[in-house]
């Protein structure tokens, strides 16, 4: 499995191209079409889907362009279904004062669902707190943690739909996973799951 971070800079989230053989998915979607096309060419894989860790705009800001260019579907947890199309919930309004609406997800998934894309298998682990539908996406030894968990902290719970007790429970749930797993967060650099949790609970 190959993992490339196509982070475009600025306020955008990390954007991971995950490929296995000829199959690839984007986990969160902030990179421009040309960057995705170049990364796919380097791997020889075809894009099968866009998987979102949650519904905030910085994690899906180029999804409509990518959908149009590659003809793929967007997957999002059911609890965040309305976030992309609603400026208040997708937080575009929070940061800019303006409204922005993105295309609703094509496919909704639930906690524990295993999403299969050719050779790639991705398990969804719902970790509410930052948003109701926030998820950690696991494939192999990689955990794509979005804004649930970062190397030195976790996502804010003060945005619309945030919930501090739920976030606490979600972080505790991550202790049940193998601690050697490597996290690929929505912002910043990655580290082992054990290190990230230790940095919060030490």
C-alpha positions as CSV (number, residue, x, y, z in Angstrom):
1,X,0.0,0.0,0.0
2,X,1.2,3.5,-0.9
3,X,0.1,6.7,0.9
4,X,0.8,10.1,-0.5
5,X,-0.2,13.4,1.2
6,X,-1.3,15.9,-1.4
7,X,-1.8,18.7,1.0
8,X,-2.0,21.9,-1.0
9,X,-1.1,24.3,1.8
10,X,-3.0,27.1,3.5
11,X,-6.2,26.4,5.4
12,X,-6.9,23.1,3.6
13,X,-6.7,19.7,5.4
14,X,-4.3,17.0,4.5
15,X,-5.5,15.0,1.5
16,X,-4.3,11.4,1.2
17,X,-4.1,9.3,-1.9
18,X,-4.1,5.7,-0.8
19,X,-3.3,3.1,-3.4
20,X,-3.0,-0.7,-3.6
21,X,-2.1,-2.1,-7.0
22,X,-4.4,-0.5,-9.5
23,X,-6.9,0.8,-7.0
24,X,-6.8,4.1,-5.2
25,X,-9.0,6.3,-3.0
26,X,-8.7,9.9,-1.7
27,X,-9.2,10.3,2.0
28,X,-10.4,13.9,2.5
29,X,-10.4,16.1,-0.6
30,X,-8.5,19.4,-0.6
31,X,-6.0,18.9,-3.4
32,X,-6.5,20.3,-7.0
33,X,-7.4,18.0,-9.9
34,X,-3.9,18.3,-11.5
35,X,-2.2,17.2,-8.3
36,X,-4.4,14.2,-8.0
37,X,-3.9,13.3,-11.6
38,X,-0.1,13.5,-11.3
39,X,-0.1,11.3,-8.1
40,X,-2.3,8.7,-9.8
41,X,0.0,8.6,-12.8
42,X,3.0,8.0,-10.6
43,X,1.3,5.0,-9.0
44,X,-0.4,3.6,-12.0
45,X,-3.7,3.4,-10.0
46,X,-7.2,4.5,-10.9
47,X,-9.2,6.6,-8.5
48,X,-12.2,4.6,-7.1
49,X,-13.8,6.9,-4.5
50,X,-13.5,9.9,-2.2
51,X,-13.8,9.1,1.4
52,X,-14.4,11.9,3.9
53,X,-13.5,11.7,7.6
54,X,-16.2,14.3,8.3
55,X,-18.2,17.1,6.6
56,X,-16.2,20.3,7.2
57,X,-15.3,22.3,4.1
58,X,-11.6,22.2,4.5
59,X,-11.8,18.4,4.1
60,X,-14.0,18.5,1.0
61,X,-13.2,21.8,-0.7
62,X,-12.2,20.2,-4.0
63,X,-14.6,17.2,-4.0
64,X,-16.9,18.6,-6.7
65,X,-13.9,19.2,-9.1
66,X,-12.5,15.7,-8.4
67,X,-15.9,14.1,-8.9
68,X,-16.3,15.8,-12.2
69,X,-12.8,15.0,-13.4
70,X,-12.7,11.3,-12.4
71,X,-16.4,10.3,-12.2
72,X,-16.1,8.9,-8.6
73,X,-18.5,9.0,-5.7
74,X,-18.2,10.7,-2.3
75,X,-18.6,8.6,0.8
76,X,-19.5,10.2,4.2
77,X,-20.8,9.0,7.6
78,X,-24.6,9.2,7.8
79,X,-24.6,11.6,10.7
80,X,-22.8,14.3,8.7
81,X,-25.0,13.8,5.6
82,X,-26.2,17.5,5.6
83,X,-22.9,19.1,6.4
84,X,-21.4,19.6,2.9
85,X,-24.4,21.5,1.6
86,X,-25.0,23.7,4.7
87,X,-22.6,26.6,5.3
88,X,-23.2,26.8,9.0
89,X,-22.4,23.1,9.6
90,X,-19.6,22.7,7.0
91,X,-18.0,25.7,8.9
92,X,-17.4,27.8,5.8
93,X,-19.7,30.4,7.3
94,X,-17.9,30.2,10.6
95,X,-14.6,31.1,9.1
96,X,-15.6,33.5,6.3
97,X,-19.0,34.9,7.1
98,X,-20.2,33.7,3.7
99,X,-22.2,30.7,2.7
100,X,-20.8,27.8,0.6
101,X,-22.6,24.7,-0.5
102,X,-21.0,21.5,-1.7
103,X,-22.6,18.5,-3.4
104,X,-24.2,16.1,-0.9
105,X,-22.5,12.7,-0.4
106,X,-23.3,9.9,-2.9
107,X,-22.9,7.1,-0.4
108,X,-23.6,7.1,3.3
109,X,-21.8,4.7,5.7
110,X,-22.2,3.7,9.3
111,X,-19.9,2.7,12.2
112,X,-18.2,-0.6,11.5
113,X,-18.9,-0.6,7.8
114,X,-16.1,-2.1,5.7
115,X,-15.8,-0.3,2.3
116,X,-14.2,-2.3,-0.5
117,X,-12.6,-0.7,-3.5
118,X,-10.8,-3.4,-5.5
119,X,-7.7,-4.4,-3.5
120,X,-8.4,-1.7,-0.9
121,X,-10.4,-2.4,2.2
122,X,-11.3,0.5,4.5
123,X,-13.1,0.2,7.9
124,X,-15.1,3.1,9.2
125,X,-14.9,3.8,13.0
126,X,-17.3,6.5,14.1
127,X,-15.7,8.9,16.5
128,X,-18.2,11.7,17.2
129,X,-17.2,14.8,19.0
130,X,-15.8,17.2,16.5
131,X,-18.8,16.5,14.3
132,X,-21.5,13.8,14.9
133,X,-20.3,11.8,11.9
134,X,-16.5,12.2,12.4
135,X,-14.7,9.0,11.6
136,X,-11.4,7.3,11.8
137,X,-10.8,5.3,8.6
138,X,-8.6,2.2,9.0
139,X,-6.8,0.3,6.2
140,X,-4.0,-2.0,7.1
141,X,-1.8,-0.5,9.7
142,X,-2.9,3.1,8.8
143,X,-5.5,5.1,10.7
144,X,-6.8,8.2,8.9
145,X,-8.0,10.2,11.9
146,X,-9.3,13.4,10.3
147,X,-9.9,15.9,13.1
148,X,-10.6,13.3,15.7
149,X,-7.0,12.9,16.7
150,X,-3.8,14.7,15.7
151,X,-0.2,14.2,16.9
152,X,-0.5,16.8,19.6
153,X,-4.3,17.2,20.2
154,X,-7.8,16.7,18.9
155,X,-10.4,18.6,17.0
156,X,-12.4,21.4,18.5
157,X,-15.9,20.6,19.9
158,X,-17.2,24.2,19.8
159,X,-18.3,24.1,16.1
160,X,-22.0,23.4,15.3
161,X,-22.6,19.7,16.0
162,X,-19.6,19.4,18.3
163,X,-19.9,17.5,21.6
164,X,-17.2,17.4,24.3
165,X,-18.4,14.3,26.2
166,X,-18.7,12.5,22.9
167,X,-15.2,13.5,21.9
168,X,-13.9,12.2,25.3
169,X,-15.6,8.8,24.7
170,X,-14.3,8.6,21.1
171,X,-10.7,9.2,22.2
172,X,-11.1,6.5,24.9
173,X,-12.4,4.2,22.2
174,X,-9.1,4.5,20.3
175,X,-7.3,2.9,23.2
176,X,-8.9,-0.4,22.1
177,X,-7.1,-0.4,18.8
178,X,-3.5,-1.7,18.4
179,X,-1.3,1.1,19.7
180,X,1.4,0.6,17.1
181,X,-0.9,1.7,14.3
182,X,0.2,4.9,12.5
183,X,-2.1,7.9,12.4
184,X,-2.5,10.1,9.4
185,X,-4.3,13.1,10.8
186,X,-6.3,15.8,9.0
187,X,-3.8,18.5,10.0
188,X,-0.1,18.3,10.7
189,X,2.3,15.3,10.8
190,X,1.5,11.7,11.7
191,X,2.8,9.5,14.5
192,X,1.9,6.3,16.3
193,X,-1.5,6.0,17.8
194,X,0.2,5.4,21.2
195,X,2.2,8.6,20.9
196,X,-0.8,10.7,19.9
197,X,-3.0,9.4,22.8
198,X,-0.1,9.8,25.3
199,X,0.3,13.5,24.2
200,X,-3.4,14.0,25.2
201,X,-3.7,12.0,28.3
202,X,-0.3,12.2,29.9
